[in-house]
Amino acid sequence: MKEIIFYKTKSGKCPIEDFLGTLSNKEIMKITWVLQLIEESHIVSTKFYKKLVNTDDIIEVRVQYTNNNFRFLGFEDKGCLVILTNAFRKKDQKTSKKEIELAQNRKKEYLEYE
């Protein structure tokens, strides 16, 4: 069982909420379903949740709705918290280095001020 929280910048902005605000209700419903699955399940398929290799323990939440692939990056804290730091619509096979670096920088910042 995990609890998912959304990262907030020092200025109080929430990048995940901003991203969700750009999506349709049906896309948000699918994303909510996947996030709920992660929170309530002891074992989650790598189809929805996995650690990215060659990163600073960055996790990826994977959501597919019709032809759209959404990715939420973040990290685990204290074993039961999942902090989602950034989200994007995935268009390529590989997750962008820029997005991974952003997640790693936000993780570092979060852990410094926790």
MDTraj code that builds the backbone (N, CA, C; nanometers):
import mdtraj as md
import numpy as np

residues = "MET LYS GLU ILE ILE PHE TYR LYS THR LYS SER GLY LYS CYS PRO ILE GLU ASP PHE LEU GLY THR LEU SER ASN LYS GLU ILE MET LYS ILE THR TRP VAL LEU GLN LEU ILE GLU GLU SER HIS ILE VAL SER THR LYS PHE TYR LYS LYS LEU VAL ASN THR ASP ASP ILE ILE GLU VAL ARG VAL GLN TYR THR ASN ASN ASN PHE ARG PHE LEU GLY PHE GLU ASP LYS GLY CYS LEU VAL ILE LEU THR ASN ALA PHE ARG LYS LYS ASP GLN LYS THR SER LYS LYS GLU ILE GLU LEU ALA GLN ASN ARG LYS LYS GLU TYR LEU GLU TYR GLU".split()
xyz = np.array([
    [0.0846, -0.1181, 0.0000],
    [0.0000, 0.0000, 0.0000],
    [0.0892, 0.1245, 0.0000],
    [0.0549, 0.2183, -0.0854],
    [0.1325, 0.3401, -0.0992],
    [0.0387, 0.4614, -0.0962],
    [0.0958, 0.5736, -0.0633],
    [0.0221, 0.6996, -0.0711],
    [0.0914, 0.7858, -0.1758],
    [0.0143, 0.8360, -0.2702],
    [0.0700, 0.9206, -0.3760],
    [0.0442, 1.0660, -0.3436],
    [0.1493, 1.1454, -0.3490],
    [0.1338, 1.2898, -0.3329],
    [0.2003, 1.3587, -0.4512],
    [0.1563, 1.4790, -0.4792],
    [0.2096, 1.5572, -0.5897],
    [0.3108, 1.6576, -0.5355],
    [0.4246, 1.6611, -0.5990],
    [0.5312, 1.7552, -0.5648],
    [0.4835, 1.8988, -0.5876],
    [0.5254, 1.9878, -0.4980],
    [0.4983, 2.1313, -0.5147],
    [0.6317, 2.2048, -0.5164],
    [0.6423, 2.3043, -0.6038],
    [0.7641, 2.3854, -0.6106],
    [0.7707, 2.4763, -0.4879],
    [0.8850, 2.5396, -0.4694],
    [0.9010, 2.6323, -0.3563],
    [0.7962, 2.7432, -0.3607],
    [0.7551, 2.7818, -0.4826],
    [0.6560, 2.8894, -0.4968],
    [0.5128, 2.8383, -0.4803],
    [0.4975, 2.7065, -0.4564],
    [0.3645, 2.6511, -0.4317],
    [0.2938, 2.5952, -0.5544],
    [0.3584, 2.6025, -0.6720],
    [0.2973, 2.5468, -0.7930],
    [0.3040, 2.3946, -0.7897],
    [0.2048, 2.3317, -0.8509],
    [0.2001, 2.1867, -0.8573],
    [0.2023, 2.1433, -1.0049],
    [0.3189, 2.1001, -1.0549],
    [0.3303, 2.0632, -1.1963],
    [0.2338, 1.9516, -1.2387],
    [0.2045, 1.8581, -1.1505],
    [0.1136, 1.7483, -1.1851],
    [-0.0280, 1.8016, -1.2041],
    [-0.0728, 1.8861, -1.1135],
    [-0.2070, 1.9455, -1.1270],
    [-0.2158, 2.0293, -1.2547],
    [-0.1089, 2.1036, -1.2845],
    [-0.1074, 2.1837, -1.4072],
    [-0.1219, 2.0937, -1.5299],
    [-0.0500, 1.9811, -1.5318],
    [-0.0576, 1.8874, -1.6434],
    [-0.1977, 1.8273, -1.6543],
    [-0.2537, 1.7850, -1.5420],
    [-0.3877, 1.7247, -1.5433],
    [-0.4921, 1.8231, -1.5956],
    [-0.4706, 1.9517, -1.5713],
    [-0.5631, 2.0542, -1.6180],
    [-0.5697, 2.0660, -1.7697],
    [-0.4733, 2.0059, -1.8394],
    [-0.4715, 2.0126, -1.9859],
    [-0.5391, 1.8915, -2.0509],
    [-0.5848, 1.7969, -1.9697],
    [-0.6372, 1.6706, -2.0228],
    [-0.7898, 1.6652, -2.0214],
    [-0.8433, 1.5702, -2.0972],
    [-0.9891, 1.5506, -2.1002],
    [-1.0334, 1.4747, -1.9750],
    [-1.1629, 1.4787, -1.9471],
    [-1.2171, 1.4071, -1.8311],
    [-1.1905, 1.2573, -1.8397],
    [-1.2021, 1.1994, -1.9597],
    [-1.1797, 1.0557, -1.9755],
    [-1.0333, 1.0200, -1.9515],
    [-0.9420, 1.1052, -1.9969],
    [-0.7997, 1.0809, -1.9713],
    [-0.7717, 1.0878, -1.8213],
    [-0.8293, 1.1857, -1.7547],
    [-0.8110, 1.2009, -1.6101],
    [-0.8694, 1.0809, -1.5362],
    [-0.9838, 1.0302, -1.5825],
    [-1.0447, 0.9133, -1.5182],
    [-0.9515, 0.7920, -1.5272],
    [-0.8889, 0.7710, -1.6413],
    [-0.7967, 0.6578, -1.6576],
    [-0.6742, 0.6764, -1.5681],
    [-0.6203, 0.7964, -1.5638],
    [-0.5046, 0.8253, -1.4791],
    [-0.5397, 0.8032, -1.3329],
    [-0.6554, 0.8493, -1.2909],
    [-0.7008, 0.8312, -1.1532],
    [-0.7123, 0.6828, -1.1200],
    [-0.7637, 0.6045, -1.2138],
    [-0.7767, 0.4604, -1.1933],
    [-0.6403, 0.3962, -1.1699],
    [-0.5406, 0.4342, -1.2505],
    [-0.4056, 0.3777, -1.2361],
    [-0.3436, 0.4212, -1.1029],
    [-0.3576, 0.5473, -1.0668],
    [-0.3014, 0.5954, -0.9402],
    [-0.3658, 0.5238, -0.8215],
    [-0.4956, 0.5002, -0.8301],
    [-0.5669, 0.4282, -0.7243],
    [-0.5177, 0.2837, -0.7151],
    [-0.4948, 0.2216, -0.8297],
    [-0.4417, 0.0857, -0.8349],
    [-0.3066, 0.0790, -0.7630],
    [-0.2211, 0.1762, -0.7880],
    [-0.0892, 0.1802, -0.7243],
    [-0.1031, 0.1983, -0.5732],
    [-0.1948, 0.2843, -0.5321],
    [-0.2137, 0.3093, -0.3891],
    [-0.2701, 0.1872, -0.3157],
    [-0.3588, 0.1140, -0.3798],
    [-0.4328, 0.0090, -0.3092],
    [-0.3763, -0.1315, -0.3259],
    [-0.2854, -0.1525, -0.4204],
    [-0.2346, -0.2872, -0.4475],
    [-0.0984, -0.3085, -0.3819],
    [-0.0773, -0.4307, -0.3350],
    [0.0533, -0.4655, -0.2776],
    [0.1551, -0.4902, -0.3884],
    [0.1092, -0.5487, -0.4975],
    [0.1958, -0.5752, -0.6125],
    [0.1322, -0.5097, -0.7338],
    [0.2102, -0.4256, -0.8025],
    [0.1593, -0.3540, -0.9189],
    [0.2406, -0.3969, -1.0417],
    [0.1727, -0.4280, -1.1486],
    [0.2372, -0.4688, -1.2727],
    [0.3294, -0.3588, -1.3254],
    [0.4401, -0.4013, -1.3869],
    [0.5309, -0.3034, -1.4481],
    [0.4659, -0.2349, -1.5677],
    [0.3515, -0.2840, -1.6084],
    [0.2755, -0.2145, -1.7131],
    [0.2348, -0.0746, -1.6644],
    [0.2179, -0.0608, -1.5316],
    [0.1722, 0.0662, -1.4735],
    [0.2773, 0.1377, -1.3894],
    [0.3742, 0.0640, -1.3336],
    [0.4629, 0.1228, -1.2336],
    [0.5969, 0.0506, -1.2365],
    [0.7049, 0.1265, -1.2587],
    [0.8358, 0.0615, -1.2551],
    [0.9445, 0.1629, -1.2245],
    [1.0568, 0.1095, -1.1731],
    [1.1744, 0.1932, -1.1507],
    [1.2497, 0.2032, -1.2816],
    [1.2976, 0.3221, -1.3117],
    [1.3768, 0.3421, -1.4331],
    [1.5225, 0.3066, -1.4047],
    [1.5838, 0.2333, -1.4957],
    [1.7245, 0.1954, -1.4783],
    [1.8142, 0.3159, -1.5069],
    [1.9317, 0.3120, -1.4472],
    [2.0324, 0.4177, -1.4644],
    [1.9825, 0.5551, -1.4229],
    [1.9006, 0.5586, -1.3182],
    [1.8544, 0.6859, -1.2608],
    [1.8761, 0.6792, -1.1101],
    [1.8488, 0.7879, -1.0431],
    [1.8589, 0.7944, -0.8978],
    [1.7274, 0.7440, -0.8363],
    [1.6950, 0.6164, -0.8614],
    [1.5716, 0.5522, -0.8113],
    [1.4453, 0.6272, -0.8515],
    [1.4425, 0.6756, -0.9734],
    [1.3233, 0.7431, -1.0253],
    [1.2241, 0.6358, -1.0693],
    [1.0976, 0.6549, -1.0324],
    [0.9922, 0.5625, -1.0747],
    [0.9104, 0.6276, -1.1856],
    [0.8465, 0.5416, -1.2635],
    [0.7634, 0.5882, -1.3742],
    [0.6253, 0.5252, -1.3600],
    [0.5237, 0.6095, -1.3579],
    [0.3857, 0.5626, -1.3625],
    [0.3434, 0.5725, -1.5082],
    [0.2926, 0.4616, -1.5610],
    [0.2612, 0.4528, -1.7033],
    [0.1098, 0.4395, -1.7223],
    [0.0548, 0.5282, -1.8024],
    [-0.0891, 0.5263, -1.8296],
    [-0.1093, 0.5343, -1.9803],
    [-0.1905, 0.4423, -2.0309],
    [-0.2241, 0.4470, -2.1728],
    [-0.3755, 0.4635, -2.1845],
    [-0.4137, 0.5606, -2.2651],
    [-0.5556, 0.5824, -2.2933],
    [-0.5683, 0.6057, -2.4430],
    [-0.6408, 0.5201, -2.5097],
    [-0.6510, 0.5174, -2.6565],
    [-0.5096, 0.5200, -2.7141],
    [-0.4763, 0.6171, -2.7989],
    [-0.3428, 0.6241, -2.8579],
    [-0.2468, 0.7126, -2.7789],
    [-0.2888, 0.7580, -2.6631],
    [-0.2059, 0.8480, -2.5827],
    [-0.1363, 0.7723, -2.4709],
    [-0.0074, 0.7998, -2.4572],
    [0.0705, 0.7442, -2.3475],
    [0.1120, 0.8576, -2.2561],
    [0.0778, 0.8450, -2.1293],
    [0.1134, 0.9459, -2.0301],
    [0.2143, 0.8861, -1.9347],
    [0.3095, 0.9684, -1.8934],
    [0.4089, 0.9245, -1.7971],
    [0.4155, 1.0244, -1.6833],
    [0.4238, 0.9698, -1.5640],
    [0.4408, 1.0483, -1.4422],
    [0.5695, 0.9987, -1.3783],
    [0.6627, 1.0880, -1.3547],
    [0.7880, 1.0493, -1.2913],
    [0.7884, 1.0963, -1.1477],
    [0.8639, 1.0274, -1.0667],
    [0.8739, 1.0631, -0.9258],
    [0.9671, 0.9683, -0.8542],
    [0.9447, 0.9542, -0.7234],
    [1.0313, 0.8695, -0.6422],
    [0.9539, 0.8233, -0.5191],
    [1.0075, 0.7202, -0.4555],
    [0.9481, 0.6695, -0.3319],
    [1.0233, 0.7301, -0.2141],
    [0.9496, 0.7567, -0.1074],
    [1.0089, 0.8104, 0.0148],
    [0.9517, 0.7330, 0.1326],
    [1.0377, 0.6878, 0.2218],
    [0.9971, 0.6146, 0.3421],
    [0.9204, 0.4860, 0.3103],
    [0.9360, 0.4338, 0.1895],
    [0.8759, 0.3064, 0.1546],
    [0.7274, 0.3071, 0.1251],
    [0.6556, 0.4093, 0.1719],
    [0.5106, 0.4077, 0.1514],
    [0.4593, 0.5320, 0.0788],
    [0.5455, 0.6298, 0.0589],
    [0.5047, 0.7510, -0.0121],
    [0.5581, 0.7480, -0.1543],
    [0.4770, 0.7902, -0.2481],
    [0.5224, 0.8098, -0.3856],
    [0.5011, 0.9574, -0.4160],
    [0.6101, 1.0272, -0.4427],
    [0.6017, 1.1700, -0.4754],
    [0.6173, 1.1822, -0.6265],
    [0.5106, 1.2266, -0.6933],
    [0.5154, 1.2465, -0.8378],
    [0.5633, 1.3886, -0.8656],
    [0.6689, 1.4003, -0.9460],
    [0.7330, 1.5306, -0.9663],
    [0.6986, 1.5963, -1.0987],
    [0.6792, 1.5173, -1.2031],
    [0.6494, 1.5752, -1.3338],
    [0.5737, 1.4753, -1.4195],
    [0.5060, 1.5272, -1.5206],
    [0.4231, 1.4438, -1.6084],
    [0.4326, 1.4963, -1.7506],
    [0.4113, 1.4060, -1.8451],
    [0.4179, 1.4459, -1.9851],
    [0.3472, 1.3414, -2.0707],
    [0.3169, 1.3811, -2.1909],
    [0.2598, 1.2918, -2.2916],
    [0.3785, 1.2301, -2.3650],
    [0.3881, 1.1004, -2.3625],
    [0.5039, 1.0325, -2.4214],
    [0.4803, 1.0070, -2.5691],
    [0.5784, 1.0480, -2.6500],
    [0.5661, 1.0322, -2.7944],
    [0.6742, 0.9402, -2.8510],
    [0.7838, 0.9206, -2.7771],
    [0.8951, 0.8391, -2.8245],
    [0.9052, 0.7105, -2.7437],
    [0.9868, 0.6188, -2.7912],
    [1.0082, 0.4924, -2.7218],
    [1.0744, 0.5144, -2.5861],
    [1.1782, 0.5978, -2.5838],
    [1.2531, 0.6192, -2.4608],
    [1.1999, 0.7409, -2.3860],
    [1.2088, 0.7339, -2.2541],
    [1.1718, 0.8485, -2.1719],
    [1.2816, 0.9534, -2.1857],
    [1.2404, 1.0760, -2.2088],
    [1.3332, 1.1866, -2.2320],
    [1.4291, 1.2067, -2.1144],
    [1.5586, 1.2246, -2.1463],
    [1.6595, 1.2525, -2.0441],
    [1.6244, 1.3804, -1.9689],
    [1.5703, 1.4772, -2.0398],
    [1.5330, 1.6057, -1.9789],
    [1.4291, 1.5836, -1.8683],
    [1.3303, 1.4995, -1.8956],
    [1.2259, 1.4709, -1.7957],
    [1.2833, 1.3951, -1.6764],
    [1.3735, 1.3005, -1.7027],
    [1.4363, 1.2242, -1.5940],
    [1.5207, 1.3169, -1.5070],
    [1.5970, 1.4048, -1.5704],
    [1.6794, 1.5002, -1.4946],
    [1.5927, 1.5930, -1.4105],
    [1.4798, 1.6357, -1.4649],
    [1.3874, 1.7205, -1.3900],
    [1.3370, 1.6468, -1.2659],
    [1.2989, 1.5202, -1.2823],
    [1.2521, 1.4403, -1.1684],
    [1.3626, 1.4254, -1.0641],
    [1.4850, 1.4005, -1.1091],
    [1.5970, 1.3841, -1.0155],
    [1.6262, 1.5131, -0.9404],
    [1.6197, 1.6268, -1.0100],
    [1.6430, 1.7563, -0.9446],
    [1.5338, 1.7864, -0.8422],
    [1.4095, 1.7563, -0.8767],
    [1.2998, 1.7817, -0.7832],
    [1.3061, 1.6866, -0.6642],
    [1.3516, 1.5645, -0.6867],
    [1.3694, 1.4697, -0.5757],
    [1.4719, 1.5254, -0.4780],
    [1.5850, 1.5707, -0.5316],
    [1.6918, 1.6260, -0.4477],
    [1.6400, 1.7445, -0.3668],
    [1.5691, 1.8344, -0.4339],
    [1.5139, 1.9519, -0.3666],
    [1.4142, 1.9110, -0.2576],
    [1.3264, 1.8173, -0.2879],
    [1.2259, 1.7703, -0.1917],
    [1.2937, 1.7128, -0.0664],
    [1.3922, 1.6275, -0.0870],
    [1.4575, 1.5612, 0.0255],
    [1.5405, 1.6585, 0.1090],
    [1.5902, 1.7659, 0.0481],
    [1.6661, 1.8671, 0.1225],
    [1.5763, 1.9459, 0.2183],
    [1.4525, 1.9718, 0.1756],
    [1.3623, 2.0570, 0.2541],
    [1.2570, 1.9800, 0.3302],
    [1.2641, 1.8497, 0.3262],
    [1.1629, 1.7661, 0.3921],
    [1.1647, 1.7854, 0.5414],
])
top = md.Topology()
chain = top.add_chain()
for i, resn in enumerate(residues, 1):
    res = top.add_residue(resn, chain, resSeq=i)
    for name in ("N", "CA", "C"):
        top.add_atom(name, md.element.get_by_symbol(name[0]), res)
traj = md.Trajectory(xyz[None], top)
